[in-house]
Amino acid sequence: MRDSAGSGDTAMTHARRRDPILESGGGPEVRHAPSTEAELVDILRESAPHTTFRIRGAGTWTSVTERICADATLDLSRLRGITAYVPGDLTLTARAGTLLSEIAEVTRANGQWLPLDPWGGSTGTLGATLATASAGPLAATIGLPRDAALGLTIVDAAGIRTTAGGRVVKNVAGFDLVRLQVGAWGTLGILTEATVRLRPLPAVDRSCAIQLLENAGLAELITSLRQLTLGPLALEAVNSTLAATIGLPPAAMLLVRLGGSPRAVAQTLDQLLRHPGAHEISSSIWPTLAATESDGAAGVRYSVRPSQWPSLWTAVVDAGDATTRVHATPSRGIVRVVAPAALQDRVRQSTVSAGAMEIVEGAGPGVRGLPALRALGRRVRDAFDPHRRLNPGVMDDDRS
Ligand SMILES: Cc1cc2nc3c(=O)[nH]c(=O)nc-3n(C[C@H](O)[C@H](O)[C@@H](O)COP(=O)(O)OP(=O)(O)OC[C@H]3O[C@@H](n4cnc5c(N)ncnc54)[C@H](O)[C@@H]3O)c2cc1C
């Protein structure tokens, strides 16, 4: 038997030994912490077909993992380490449990980065970030997690290992299993290793904040930003509560991040600072913003066509109160609200007239009102995990 550990009632057939590290995590359920993919495969193959598993990376987003109801936990934090890094090709391969911060450290030394900036920060794992398709402000310009993933190794519920995609940027595309797995929340398989596309780290990274004057002139402001010499790396609007939380004056602001050559960045910043209410801020604001996410916070994402973003933003900000944190990515037409459930109802009413689609985050995205999509999801899940062994409770068919 490999490195599994546990106590309590289980249908596992193999012998188990206690693991002091994992036992300290508490909870009555069996915990396995495979340190190799082969061990993970054995755990799945040797357990009864109906044994269910909660998949866990670094466990930073506990409000998500704790909601999964399963017989055993598969802790992937030991399945860790960079297995290949080819700076000349801008590609890196790492095991699923590798932290984003570890990848940042290694790639920074070569003037490169993996531009994934999920809410919560860089203490999460590569596997979880891809599995949940968690994306932050950089996604609007540099790309979503699915764009960064070139290849994946997946172990399915029956313990069958599959590789999809490859280790190079130019892949011959077959059936796109990579895109199916990114954002599947582990319900179609456990990601064990990923090859990702890196980018050159911008020589200079500078930011500014432009005050949004009583939510007026938003569309014009965004249009004027499209005419900048250098396109922004990220654009994120924050309401006054969130601005104060991240150390800015308490007013609604548009944060603009610029990256590139020192000359192009300086020129563009000059243009930006001509806007009334604009001032330069430190680019350390971006990790600070990502880290404001508190575990268990009720996050709801509304999306519309980018052209309709100003009215959605205004409606959501007006519906909130002094405790509501709102931020938005204008070019993706997304407005995200972090507020208690009671207040979310009020916000929800206000978005109806804006015609927004609502995605409830936190236990696998619950997309309301799309029965055809849910039926399709059910059929895909039937093909990959007919007994619903992996992450039961996440993206469940009958969630509304
Ligand atoms: C406090 C907090 C709040 C956050 N809020 C949001 C948010 O609202 N929206 C958003 O998009 N992102 C959010 N994130 C993003 C989160 O940072 C990323 O999903 C990821 O980096 C978390 O890493 P982890 O290893 O700690 O994941 P964990 O907390 O261990 O797991 C997160 C989810 O990923 C699954 N998972 C983990 N590893 C694998 C794997 N190898 N294969 C398959 N499935 C796997 C788990 O089953 C679980 O459902 C939040 C993060 C934190 C810390």
The ligand as an SDF file (V2000), in Angstrom:
LIG
                    3D

 53 58  0  0  0  0  0  0  0  0999 V2000
  -10.3700   32.5990    0.2150 C   0  0  0  0  0  0  0  0  0  0  0  0
  -10.4040   32.2670   -1.2430 C   0  0  0  0  0  0  0  0  0  0  0  0
  -11.5110   32.5890   -2.0000 C   0  0  0  0  0  0  0  0  0  0  0  0
  -11.5330   32.3220   -3.3580 C   0  0  0  0  0  0  0  0  0  0  0  0
  -12.6140   32.7020   -4.0660 N   0  0  0  0  0  0  0  0  0  0  0  0
  -12.6580   32.4870   -5.4060 C   0  0  0  0  0  0  0  0  0  0  0  0
  -13.7940   32.8770   -6.1460 C   0  0  0  0  0  0  0  0  0  0  0  0
  -14.7560   33.3730   -5.5820 O   0  0  0  0  0  0  0  0  0  0  0  0
  -13.7960   32.6560   -7.4850 N   0  0  0  0  0  0  0  0  0  0  0  0
  -12.7560   32.0450   -8.1290 C   0  0  0  0  0  0  0  0  0  0  0  0
  -12.7910   31.8530   -9.3380 O   0  0  0  0  0  0  0  0  0  0  0  0
  -11.6740   31.6320   -7.4180 N   0  0  0  0  0  0  0  0  0  0  0  0
  -11.6150   31.8350   -6.0830 C   0  0  0  0  0  0  0  0  0  0  0  0
  -10.5240   31.4290   -5.3610 N   0  0  0  0  0  0  0  0  0  0  0  0
   -9.5270   30.7860   -6.1970 C   0  0  0  0  0  0  0  0  0  0  0  0
   -8.6020   29.7690   -5.7780 C   0  0  0  0  0  0  0  0  0  0  0  0
   -7.4690   30.5650   -5.4760 O   0  0  0  0  0  0  0  0  0  0  0  0
   -8.1900   28.7550   -6.8360 C   0  0  0  0  0  0  0  0  0  0  0  0
   -9.2330   27.9230   -7.2060 O   0  0  0  0  0  0  0  0  0  0  0  0
   -7.0590   27.8620   -6.3510 C   0  0  0  0  0  0  0  0  0  0  0  0
   -5.8360   28.5540   -6.5000 O   0  0  0  0  0  0  0  0  0  0  0  0
   -7.2380   27.3080   -4.9720 C   0  0  0  0  0  0  0  0  0  0  0  0
   -6.1500   26.4030   -4.7490 O   0  0  0  0  0  0  0  0  0  0  0  0
   -6.1750   25.2620   -3.6530 P   0  0  0  0  0  0  0  0  0  0  0  0
   -5.1100   24.2980   -4.0450 O   0  0  0  0  0  0  0  0  0  0  0  0
   -6.0840   25.8350   -2.2830 O   0  0  0  0  0  0  0  0  0  0  0  0
   -7.6100   24.6210   -3.8710 O   0  0  0  0  0  0  0  0  0  0  0  0
   -8.5170   23.8190   -2.8290 P   0  0  0  0  0  0  0  0  0  0  0  0
   -9.1170   24.8070   -1.8730 O   0  0  0  0  0  0  0  0  0  0  0  0
   -7.7770   22.6880   -2.2410 O   0  0  0  0  0  0  0  0  0  0  0  0
   -9.6130   23.2580   -3.8260 O   0  0  0  0  0  0  0  0  0  0  0  0
  -10.4300   24.1150   -4.5960 C   0  0  0  0  0  0  0  0  0  0  0  0
  -11.2870   23.2700   -5.5500 C   0  0  0  0  0  0  0  0  0  0  0  0
  -10.4630   22.6630   -6.5440 O   0  0  0  0  0  0  0  0  0  0  0  0
  -10.6530   21.2260   -6.5650 C   0  0  0  0  0  0  0  0  0  0  0  0
   -9.3420   20.6450   -6.8630 N   0  0  0  0  0  0  0  0  0  0  0  0
   -8.1920   20.9100   -6.1770 C   0  0  0  0  0  0  0  0  0  0  0  0
   -7.1570   20.2780   -6.7680 N   0  0  0  0  0  0  0  0  0  0  0  0
   -7.6680   19.5880   -7.8250 C   0  0  0  0  0  0  0  0  0  0  0  0
   -7.0900   18.7350   -8.8260 C   0  0  0  0  0  0  0  0  0  0  0  0
   -5.7880   18.4910   -8.8670 N   0  0  0  0  0  0  0  0  0  0  0  0
   -7.9030   18.1650   -9.7550 N   0  0  0  0  0  0  0  0  0  0  0  0
   -9.2420   18.4230   -9.7340 C   0  0  0  0  0  0  0  0  0  0  0  0
   -9.8430   19.2370   -8.8370 N   0  0  0  0  0  0  0  0  0  0  0  0
   -9.0670   19.8100   -7.8870 C   0  0  0  0  0  0  0  0  0  0  0  0
  -11.1620   20.9040   -5.1800 C   0  0  0  0  0  0  0  0  0  0  0  0
  -11.9260   19.7160   -5.1690 O   0  0  0  0  0  0  0  0  0  0  0  0
  -12.0250   22.1200   -4.8560 C   0  0  0  0  0  0  0  0  0  0  0  0
  -13.3020   21.9940   -5.4290 O   0  0  0  0  0  0  0  0  0  0  0  0
  -10.4490   31.6820   -3.9890 C   0  0  0  0  0  0  0  0  0  0  0  0
   -9.3300   31.3550   -3.1970 C   0  0  0  0  0  0  0  0  0  0  0  0
   -9.3100   31.6360   -1.8380 C   0  0  0  0  0  0  0  0  0  0  0  0
   -8.0940   31.2880   -1.0330 C   0  0  0  0  0  0  0  0  0  0  0  0
  1  2  1  0
  2  3  1  0
  2 52  2  0
  3  4  2  0
  4  5  1  0
  4 50  1  0
  5  6  2  0
  6  7  1  0
  6 13  1  0
  7  8  2  0
  7  9  1  0
  9 10  1  0
 10 11  2  0
 10 12  1  0
 12 13  2  0
 13 14  1  0
 14 15  1  0
 14 50  1  0
 15 16  1  0
 16 17  1  0
 16 18  1  0
 18 19  1  0
 18 20  1  0
 20 21  1  0
 20 22  1  0
 22 23  1  0
 23 24  1  0
 24 25  2  0
 24 26  1  0
 24 27  1  0
 27 28  1  0
 28 29  2  0
 28 30  1  0
 28 31  1  0
 31 32  1  0
 32 33  1  0
 33 34  1  0
 33 48  1  0
 34 35  1  0
 35 36  1  0
 35 46  1  0
 36 37  1  0
 36 45  1  0
 37 38  2  0
 38 39  1  0
 39 40  1  0
 39 45  2  0
 40 41  1  0
 40 42  2  0
 42 43  1  0
 43 44  2  0
 44 45  1  0
 46 47  1  0
 46 48  1  0
 48 49  1  0
 50 51  2  0
 51 52  1  0
 52 53  1  0
M  END
$$$$
